[in-house]
Amino acid sequence: MRRCEEALAREIEEETGLLAEVGSVRHVEIFEQVGDGRSVIIVAYDATVTATEVEISHEHVGAAWLPLSGLDAVVLPAVYHRAIAAAR
């Protein structure tokens, strides 16, 4: 596994307690945040987890499993909806 994929798998485990097998890149896009002038690069990967019980870190207040079809109704920046569409 390459360094980016290793870092993503480690971050998923730290934030959720889930072990993930990170696959291929599905979407890359520059996201320019409105208001502060900064830009970030969004890189979306395929990933597979075998467990379904999430243990969120102290940085988060909740988590939910949603089907891809249910994400259309979730309020997110458009860049995230484009990444989700690429995963379908």
N, C-alpha and C positions, 0 to 999 in steps of 0.2 A: 504494500500500500504506500502511495506517495505521501509526502509531508502534509499537503492540504487535506487529504482524505483522513489521515491520522489525526490531525488537529480537529477536524469536524467530528469524528467518532468520539474523541476525548471530550469535546464540548457537549455533545449530546449526552454522554454519560454523566458529566458533572452537573448539567442542568436538569436532567430527568431521571437519572439512575438507570437508563436503558442502555444496553449494549447494542451498537448499530454496526451493520456491515454497509459501508458507504460504497456506492456504485459510481456511475458516470455522471459527468456534468450534463445538466439538462437545459440550463438557461444562464446567460450572463448579460448583465445590463448595468449601466451607470445610473445611479439614482441621485438626483440632485435634490437635496432637502430644501424645502421651501422655507425661506426666512433667515437661515443662518449662512447661506452661501457655500456650505460644504457639500461634497459629493462622496458617495460610497459606491463600491462595486458590489452588486448582488450576484452571488454565484449559487445557483440551486443545483443540488445533486439528487440522484436517486439514493435512497437508503432503505434498508430493511432492518426491522427489529423483531425479535421473537417474543418478547414479553409485552404485556399490555398495561401493566400497572405502573403508573408514573409516580415517581417520588420527586416532586419539584424542589429546586433549591430555594434558599431564603430570598432570592432575588425576584421570585415570581409569586403571584397570588392565586393562580389557578391554571388548570390545563384541561383539555378535552380532546377526545378522539372524534374527528369528523370525517365523513366520506368526502372525496374530492368534489362530488356533486353538491355537497352542502356548503362548500366554501364560497360559492358565488354570492351568497347572502351576507357574508361576513364583511364588515367594513375594514378594509385594508387599503394601503396605498396601491395605486394601479400597477406599479412595478411588481408587487407581490402577486397580484392576480395574473399578470402575464407569465410569471414563473410557474404558477400553479397550472395554467393552461398548457405550458410546455411539458408538464409532467403527465398530462392525460394521454 
